[in-house]
Amino acid sequence: MTETHLFEPAAPLPSDASVLVVGAGLAGLRTAALLREHGHAGPVHLVGEEPHAAYDRPPLSKHLLDDGWHVDLGEDLGIDLRALDVDALLGTRVTRIDIDGEQFRAALVPTGSDGTDDELVVDAVVLATGSRARTVPGWEHALTLHTHDDAVRLRALLGGRERPRLVCIGAGWIGSEVAGVAAAAGADVTVVEAAPFPLASALGSDGALVAPWFAAAGVTLLTETAVAAVEPDGVILTDGRRFDADVVLAAVGARPAPLPDGSLTGMLATMFDGDVVVDSGMRPLAVGEVPDGLDLGSLSTADPYVTATSGPLARVRVVGDAAVRVSHRGLVRSGHWDAALTTPDLAVRALLDPTAVLADPVPYVFSTMLGHEVAMFGERPSGTVPVLRGDPAGDEGWAALWFVGEGPSSGEASSTEPSGTDLPDAELPDAGALHDPDSLHDAGATHEASATHDDGLRALAGILVVDRPRDVAAARRLFRAPSLPRLDPVRAADPTLPLR
Ligand SMILES: Cc1cc2nc3c(=O)[nH]c(=O)nc-3n(C[C@H](O)[C@H](O)[C@H](O)COP(=O)(O)OP(=O)(O)OC[C@H]3O[C@@H](n4cnc5c(N)ncnc54)[C@H](O)[C@@H]3O)c2cc1C
């Protein structure tokens, strides 16, 4: 495999170098553990602003109302920070990071206080600052769900009433999950979604396939319905209707957490709402670093994008929800659990050995919602018609496969594409013309569309698997290769045949 070095590779991080990991969620915890796993001997500081040891976020929505809601990630992943000699500082926020010669100077403040700043001077920095629930000005009476403390609040309000009325704003992943568990526990649940379909950010108009799940689970779903105001005891819609509610949950997506101030973060190229643009080794690109006219997406699919310079950013990495990665699949935004698990491995390998050949993980999201097990690999190119494998109305499970270059579905106007509930609306990168932001949804299309062969095989851009665990395993295998898998759509549509 050849490597495309846009700049000279950096030197490996010395084994005794000190590393600051900012953010003690899944990505931060994994980074600290992987540094040790890969033999790094220098001091590792893991600083997290939440007071809790790293916990898993997916159970917060799926097990909101049962005993499985709090999962300690250290225990779950078998990571013992003390045994790994990691200096874990919880309840502490990193407020600034400045470049100081060959090192970085970080200011630390106890969360929620104006207390005296502490300082750490380190040789390398990994930003694992994750994301936050998106909030909407004027919706102060609505709760959000991102943290342990959010879940405690929501549990108390929903659990403390006989038949609570819940209005969920947003039918994305989290809104749909919470709606399902609340309805199953006896709540009266209404989901209000501005887009024409649930899960519109991920599935576009194919969200229609999952719309019947809401009524089947006892949830009222109102699509193409916007909220004008959130009041202490209900919501008012733009069409004038009012829904009384004991609890209003705003589940309208996540945004990257604000980065610490200072000269380091001032250098970073960001897009969307602050996702840091990184290379295949999770090294951030600097503002203006990508030469004008260079189309990263046109590089050969076999080439990892290595942009390591000898400057300060060679010793900086950004992992998990905070990053959007330049890859041959297009710009791959993290935003999901699997990316927080896998991107630290890319970062640590590249930091310790800048010549390491790295994987290019495909986007993967899982969910349990409204009585269904869902897994999605790759992405749905906008405007394609899915090949269905099995019957979405049946009980046997099914899958939707999106092949590259399949024509637009009849009547699918661009207005039916998502305005976005879980992913940020695509906006131009503020780092200059990095990429057409649509490439996030057209990932792979630029490389594969022209590769239509007459062997009957088509490039598969994405697959949604519902209640078919065997197909999940097959899809995982198919998407492991660096280029898009090629399948016969006719064969793939037959649920009695293995997926391959
Ligand atoms: C309710 C819920 C359910 C989910 N369910 C699924 C699912 O089913 N499937 C799926 O694929 N994904 C799911 N996700 C998404 C997944 O959990 C996230 O992608 C993952 O947790 C991201 O991990 P992270 O470590 O990058 O960021 P985070 O988990 O956001 O952690 C970042 C940490 O950094 C801290 N921090 C931020 N700034 C600073 C600073 N300046 N100083 C110190 N600390 C700082 C934050 O407080 C936070 O603790 C879910 C998310 C939520 C909220």
The ligand as an SDF file (V2000), in Angstrom:
LIG
                    3D

 53 58  0  0  0  0  0  0  0  0999 V2000
  -28.0270    9.1020   25.2050 C   0  0  0  0  0  0  0  0  0  0  0  0
  -27.0530    8.6680   24.1320 C   0  0  0  0  0  0  0  0  0  0  0  0
  -27.2350    7.4580   23.4930 C   0  0  0  0  0  0  0  0  0  0  0  0
  -26.3590    7.0540   22.4970 C   0  0  0  0  0  0  0  0  0  0  0  0
  -26.5800    5.8640   21.8630 N   0  0  0  0  0  0  0  0  0  0  0  0
  -25.7630    5.4890   20.8730 C   0  0  0  0  0  0  0  0  0  0  0  0
  -25.9880    4.2670   20.1790 C   0  0  0  0  0  0  0  0  0  0  0  0
  -26.9190    3.5320   20.4670 O   0  0  0  0  0  0  0  0  0  0  0  0
  -25.1530    3.9320   19.1700 N   0  0  0  0  0  0  0  0  0  0  0  0
  -24.0990    4.7190   18.8110 C   0  0  0  0  0  0  0  0  0  0  0  0
  -23.3830    4.3600   17.8720 O   0  0  0  0  0  0  0  0  0  0  0  0
  -23.8470    5.8840   19.4570 N   0  0  0  0  0  0  0  0  0  0  0  0
  -24.6490    6.2760   20.4780 C   0  0  0  0  0  0  0  0  0  0  0  0
  -24.4140    7.4500   21.1350 N   0  0  0  0  0  0  0  0  0  0  0  0
  -23.2390    8.2600   20.7590 C   0  0  0  0  0  0  0  0  0  0  0  0
  -22.0000    7.8050   21.5220 C   0  0  0  0  0  0  0  0  0  0  0  0
  -22.2980    7.5440   22.8500 O   0  0  0  0  0  0  0  0  0  0  0  0
  -20.9350    8.8880   21.3890 C   0  0  0  0  0  0  0  0  0  0  0  0
  -20.5760    8.9400   20.0300 O   0  0  0  0  0  0  0  0  0  0  0  0
  -19.7130    8.6190   22.2520 C   0  0  0  0  0  0  0  0  0  0  0  0
  -20.0680    8.6200   23.6050 O   0  0  0  0  0  0  0  0  0  0  0  0
  -18.6570    9.6800   22.0040 C   0  0  0  0  0  0  0  0  0  0  0  0
  -17.6120    9.5020   22.8960 O   0  0  0  0  0  0  0  0  0  0  0  0
  -16.5360   10.6580   23.1240 P   0  0  0  0  0  0  0  0  0  0  0  0
  -15.6270   10.1420   24.1890 O   0  0  0  0  0  0  0  0  0  0  0  0
  -15.9790   11.0880   21.8340 O   0  0  0  0  0  0  0  0  0  0  0  0
  -17.3470   11.9160   23.6600 O   0  0  0  0  0  0  0  0  0  0  0  0
  -18.2320   12.1020   24.9490 P   0  0  0  0  0  0  0  0  0  0  0  0
  -18.8900   10.8280   25.3240 O   0  0  0  0  0  0  0  0  0  0  0  0
  -19.0950   13.2820   24.7020 O   0  0  0  0  0  0  0  0  0  0  0  0
  -17.1770   12.4460   26.1030 O   0  0  0  0  0  0  0  0  0  0  0  0
  -16.4070   13.6250   26.0830 C   0  0  0  0  0  0  0  0  0  0  0  0
  -16.0740   14.0180   27.5030 C   0  0  0  0  0  0  0  0  0  0  0  0
  -15.1830   15.1170   27.4720 O   0  0  0  0  0  0  0  0  0  0  0  0
  -15.5390   16.0470   28.4770 C   0  0  0  0  0  0  0  0  0  0  0  0
  -15.0030   17.3640   28.1340 N   0  0  0  0  0  0  0  0  0  0  0  0
  -15.3800   18.1810   27.1180 C   0  0  0  0  0  0  0  0  0  0  0  0
  -14.6390   19.3130   27.1090 N   0  0  0  0  0  0  0  0  0  0  0  0
  -13.7750   19.2050   28.1360 C   0  0  0  0  0  0  0  0  0  0  0  0
  -12.7540   20.0620   28.6430 C   0  0  0  0  0  0  0  0  0  0  0  0
  -12.4950   21.2430   28.0760 N   0  0  0  0  0  0  0  0  0  0  0  0
  -12.0720   19.6530   29.7220 N   0  0  0  0  0  0  0  0  0  0  0  0
  -12.3130   18.4480   30.3020 C   0  0  0  0  0  0  0  0  0  0  0  0
  -13.2720   17.5980   29.8600 N   0  0  0  0  0  0  0  0  0  0  0  0
  -13.9830   17.9780   28.7920 C   0  0  0  0  0  0  0  0  0  0  0  0
  -17.0610   15.9790   28.4600 C   0  0  0  0  0  0  0  0  0  0  0  0
  -17.6120   16.4690   29.6560 O   0  0  0  0  0  0  0  0  0  0  0  0
  -17.2920   14.4730   28.2870 C   0  0  0  0  0  0  0  0  0  0  0  0
  -17.3260   13.8190   29.5190 O   0  0  0  0  0  0  0  0  0  0  0  0
  -25.2770    7.8780   22.1400 C   0  0  0  0  0  0  0  0  0  0  0  0
  -25.0880    9.1130   22.7840 C   0  0  0  0  0  0  0  0  0  0  0  0
  -25.9760    9.5090   23.7720 C   0  0  0  0  0  0  0  0  0  0  0  0
  -25.7780   10.8330   24.4500 C   0  0  0  0  0  0  0  0  0  0  0  0
  1  2  1  0
  2  3  1  0
  2 52  2  0
  3  4  2  0
  4  5  1  0
  4 50  1  0
  5  6  2  0
  6  7  1  0
  6 13  1  0
  7  8  2  0
  7  9  1  0
  9 10  1  0
 10 11  2  0
 10 12  1  0
 12 13  2  0
 13 14  1  0
 14 15  1  0
 14 50  1  0
 15 16  1  0
 16 17  1  0
 16 18  1  0
 18 19  1  0
 18 20  1  0
 20 21  1  0
 20 22  1  0
 22 23  1  0
 23 24  1  0
 24 25  2  0
 24 26  1  0
 24 27  1  0
 27 28  1  0
 28 29  2  0
 28 30  1  0
 28 31  1  0
 31 32  1  0
 32 33  1  0
 33 34  1  0
 33 48  1  0
 34 35  1  0
 35 36  1  0
 35 46  1  0
 36 37  1  0
 36 45  1  0
 37 38  2  0
 38 39  1  0
 39 40  1  0
 39 45  2  0
 40 41  1  0
 40 42  2  0
 42 43  1  0
 43 44  2  0
 44 45  1  0
 46 47  1  0
 46 48  1  0
 48 49  1  0
 50 51  2  0
 51 52  1  0
 52 53  1  0
M  END
$$$$
